[in-house]
Amino acid sequence: MSDVSSTRLNPFRNAPNLLTLARICLAPFLVSAILEKQFALGFYLFIAAGLTDALDGTLARLLKQRTTLGEYLDPVADKLLLSTLFLVLMHMGLIPVRVTVMVFGRDVGILAVAALLYAAAGRREFAPSIFGKANTLAQVAAVAAVLLSQLTAARWVAEVRMSALGATMVLTVVSGLHYAWLVSRRVGTPALGSTGAR
């Protein structure tokens, strides 16, 4: 059997999916570093996780190794990592409770609705929206700024932290409402079977 056929049969062997799995595996080490107040290590691990997120999609396009598994695994890895970090940082008093509740509530709601739609009608074509992508970017910036603020008292870091947390709250609401609108429009239409929602 050729290498191409092997990759098609086993999506876990291609580089983009391996990077996504590596990001998931980084999560417990990142959480442990933060809980132990090793913020420098936590910041660097978070940057490493961000790099895997940037690289997996790029490699999937360049190597033509897009898979259905990867389309679902990538957003799930993002949600798992970011939601967990928001909970941990809230526990340590570094992120306001209201922000974490909004972020976690939105992600749980979206995953629950997606699971129900798939179970009921086999729907799985909710592609990442511009609001969802912007929300993810704001969350990444917020977590990075919060971690960095534990390493330096620079004013610009504090300002980025405040701005990113504010943007996260706004975009969490906007992207959640947009997702609800998409669901209301698409329920009852034939499933196309493309990608999962981010």
N, C-alpha and C positions, 0 to 999 in steps of 0.2 A: 504493500500500500504506500502511495506517495506521501510526502510530507504535507502537501496541500490537503489531501483527503483526510489525513490524520488530524490536521488542525480543524477541519470542518466538523469531524466527528467528535473532537474533544476540544471545546472552546476554552477550557482552562489552560491549554498549552500555549495560547497566543499571547504575545507581549502586552497588548493593552489590558487584557483581562487579568494578567499576572500583576500589573501595576495597580489595578483597582483592588485586587485581593491584598496586595501589600499595604495599601492605604487602610483597609479594614484591620489588618494585623497590627498596624501602628497605634490604633486607638487605645488599647489597654496600657501600652507603655506611655503614651501621652497623658492619659488620665492619671496614671501612677505618679508621673513626674510633677504634675500640677498639685496633686493632693499632698505630695511631700515637699511642696513649695520650692521645687527645683525649676524655677520659672525660665531660666536661660535654656535648660535642656528642653523644657516644654515648648518654648518658642521655636527652637530649631527643629524639633520633631514636627511641629505644626507646619513649618515652612516646607519640610520634606514631604509631608502629606499633600500640601498644596501643589507641589511640583508633580507628584504622581497624578494628581487630578488634571493638571494641564497637559501632561504628556500622554495619558492614555487615549484621550480623544484624538490628539494629533497623530499618534502612531496608528490608530485604527484607520484614519483616513489615508495616511501615507502608505501603509503596508496593505491596505485594502483588507483589513481583518475585522470588519464590523460583524458582530454576532448579536443574536437576540439576547443571549445571556448578558453581554456587555451593556446593551441598551437598558436593561433593568438593573444590573448590578451597580453601575456608575452612580445613578441618583440615589439608590439605597445606601451606598457607601457614604455619600455626601451627607444624607440625612442622619445616618447613624453616628457619624463623627461629630457633626456640628451640634445636633441635639444633645448628645452626651456631654460635649464640652460646655454647652450653655448650662446644663444641669449642675455639672461639677463647679463651674465658676460661680453660679448662683449659691451653691452650698458654701462656698468659701467667702461669700459676701462681695465678690468682685463684679457681679452683674446684677442689676435690679431684678427682683422677683417677677415683676410685671412683664419684663422683656422675655424672660425665659418661658413664662407661662404662655405668652403669645406664640413664640417660636415653636415650642413643643406641642402646643395645642393644634396649631396649623398643620404641622407635619403628621401628627397622629390622625387628624381628621382626613387629610388628603390620602394617606395610606389606607385608611379604613374604607373610604368611599371607592378608591381604586380597586380594592380587594372585593368589595361588594359588587361593583359593576362587572368585574371579571368573572366572579362566581355566578352572577345572574345572567349575563349576556355575552360573556367571552370578550368584553371590550378591553382593549389595551393600547389604544392609539392616541392617548393624550400626550402629545409632544411637549417638551419644555417651552414655556411661554417666556416672552421678554421680561415680564414681571417676576416670574419665578427665578430666572437667571440673575436678575438684578438683586433679588432678595438674597440669593445664595452668596453673591459677591459682597453684599453689605454685611452678612453674617460672618464671612471670612475676615473682612476688614475689622469688624468689631472684636472678634476673638483675638486676632493678631495684635490689635491695639491694646486690648486689656492685658494680654501677656507682656507686651512690651512696656506698658506703664508700670509693671512691677520691677523693671530693670532700669528705668530711667525716669527722671522727673521732668523731662523736657516738655515745654509748654505745647509744642506741636503734637506730641503724642497724646496729651490729654484732650486736645481739641479734636484730633482724629477719633479718639475713643468716643467722645460725646456725639460727634456727627454720625459715626457709624452705628451707634446704638439707636440714635434717633431715626436714621434711615431704615434700620432693621425693623423697628416698630411700624413705621409707615408702610414699608413694602410688604411686611407680613400680612397686614390687613388688605392691602390692594391686591396682592397676588392670591390671597385666599378667596376674596370676592370674585376675582377674575376666573379662578378655577371653578368656583360654584356656578358662575355664568356659563362657562364652557360645558359643564356637566348638564346643566338644564337645557342647553341647545342640542347636545349630542345624544342624550338619552332617547332611544327609540329609532336612531339611525343605524344602518348596517355597520357592523364592526369591520374595520379594515386591517387590524392586526399589525400596527407599526410599532410605536415606542411607548414607554411608560412616561408618566408625568414627573416632572422635577419639582 
